[in-house]
C-alpha cells in the first residue's frame, strides 16, 4: 500500500508540473491565437477639434505593430503609443490598427471633424 501511494503522489506531481508548464506556454503565446488588444484613448469618436493637428494615443500589446492611417507608430514596453497626425478641414476617419507577429490584427476607427 505504501508503494502505491508513492506512485500515485509522483504521478500527481508530474501532472501538476506538466499543467503549469502548458499554462505558462499558453500565456506567453496567447496573442498567437487571439487578436491583440487595442484601446484608443484619444481622440474620442465623433470629436470636433479646432486646428489641423490631432493627437492619437492608446494602449495595446507591447509586441504588436501599430499603424495609424497606414503610418507606423512606436509602441513602448508598456504597450502605449502616441502620434500627432495632420488632418484636413472637414470630417475624417482615423484608422488605428494593431497587428501581432502571427498576423492577427485589431482595428479601431475614430470619426473626427476638423474645423
C-alpha positions, 0 to 999 in steps of 0.5 A: 500500500505504501508503494502505491501511494508513492506512485500515485503522489509522483504521478500527481506531481508530474501532472501538476508540473506538466499543467503549469508548464502548458499554462505558462506556454499558453500565456506567453503565446496567447496573442498567437491565437487571439487578436491583440488588444487595442484601446484608443484613448484619444481622440474620442469618436465623433470629436470636433477639434479646432486646428489641423493637428490631432493627437492619437494615443492608446494602449495595446500589446507591447509586441504588436505593430501599430499603424495609424492611417497606414503610418507606423507608430512606436509602441513602448514596453508598456504597450502605449503609443502616441502620434500627432497626425495632420488632418484636413478641414472637414470630417475624417476617419482615423484608422488605428490598427494593431497587428501581432507577429502571427498576423492577427490584427485589431482595428479601431476607427475614430470619426473626427471633424476638423474645423 
